[in-house]
Amino acid sequence: MDGKIRGGDVIVCRVNGTSDFYVVGTVVSGCVGELSLCGVSTTVGQDAALERAYTGRLHEQRVWLFDGAASAYVKTSPPPA
């Protein structure tokens, strides 16, 4: 694996300050720290978040887990009103 996040990959990210709350979203564009996501949802529990990510991904795209001690973060924009 080359380690590059690409469009269509799915991000699973634990929300800082919580013990078990995750955001799941599909990458539209960008690089770590400045990602644009679509189809963003939330769930409780890492297993449930990973299951949602793998069942909702496009084709054979990769799933990336940012959890706890990850050296990067996912920056998202609020959804349009």
ABEGO torsion letter per residue (X at the ends): XAGBBBBGBBBBBBBBGBAABBBBBBBABEBBGABBBBGBBBBBEAAAAAAAAAAABBEABBBBBBBGABABBBBBBBBBX
